[in-house]
Amino acid sequence: MTATEKMQQIVRHLDSKKARDIKALSVSGLTILADYFVICSATSSTQVKALADTLEEKMELLQEPLLKKEGKQGFNWILLDYSDVIVHIFYQETREFYGLEKLWADAEELPLEEILEED
C-alpha cells in the first residue's frame, strides 16, 4: 500500500468512527519522519483510546504494521506511527494546547472531501 493509500484508509476509518476535525497534512518535503500526518480530535479520553484501538485493528487487517505507539498520560494524545503516515489522536483541549497545525503551517493541508466521497 502506498503512503497516499494508507493515509486515505486512515482518514476514512477515523471519519467512520466519528473523529472530529480530521486534517491530513502532506509533510514529505518538510521532514524525513513521514509523508503524511493525520490529526484528529475526540470528545473524551475514552474516545481517544477507542479511535486508536479501532485504527490499530483496521490497519492490522490491512497488514500495515504499527511501528510505534506513544500515549500521553490519561489518553489525551495518542500517536500511531505507520512509517510514512503518523496519526495524532487528540482530546480537543490537548490539541489546541499543542497546536500541531501551527507548528506544521508550511505543510500542505489536503482536501478530505474527495477522500471521504470514495467510501
Secondary structure in CASP SS format (residue, H / E / C, confidence):
PFRMAT SS
TARGET T0000
AUTHOR 0000-0000-0000
METHOD secondary structure of the structure
MODEL  1
M C 1.00
T C 1.00
A H 1.00
T H 1.00
E H 1.00
K H 1.00
M H 1.00
Q H 1.00
Q H 1.00
I H 1.00
V H 1.00
R H 1.00
H H 1.00
L H 1.00
D H 1.00
S H 1.00
K C 1.00
K C 1.00
A C 1.00
R E 1.00
D E 1.00
I E 1.00
K E 1.00
A E 1.00
L E 1.00
S E 1.00
V C 1.00
S C 1.00
G C 1.00
L C 1.00
T C 1.00
I C 1.00
L C 1.00
A C 1.00
D C 1.00
Y E 1.00
F E 1.00
V E 1.00
I E 1.00
C E 1.00
S E 1.00
A E 1.00
T C 1.00
S C 1.00
S H 1.00
T H 1.00
Q H 1.00
V H 1.00
K H 1.00
A H 1.00
L H 1.00
A H 1.00
D H 1.00
T H 1.00
L H 1.00
E H 1.00
E H 1.00
K H 1.00
M H 1.00
E H 1.00
L H 1.00
L C 1.00
Q C 1.00
E C 1.00
P C 1.00
L C 1.00
L C 1.00
K E 1.00
K E 1.00
E E 1.00
G E 1.00
K C 1.00
Q H 1.00
G H 1.00
F H 1.00
N C 1.00
W E 1.00
I E 1.00
L E 1.00
L E 1.00
D E 1.00
Y C 1.00
S C 1.00
D C 1.00
V E 1.00
I E 1.00
V E 1.00
H E 1.00
I E 1.00
F E 1.00
Y E 1.00
Q H 1.00
E H 1.00
T H 1.00
R H 1.00
E H 1.00
F H 1.00
Y H 1.00
G C 1.00
L H 1.00
E H 1.00
K H 1.00
L H 1.00
W C 1.00
A C 1.00
D C 1.00
A C 1.00
E E 1.00
E E 1.00
L E 1.00
P C 1.00
L C 1.00
E H 1.00
E H 1.00
I H 1.00
L H 1.00
E H 1.00
E C 1.00
D C 1.00
END
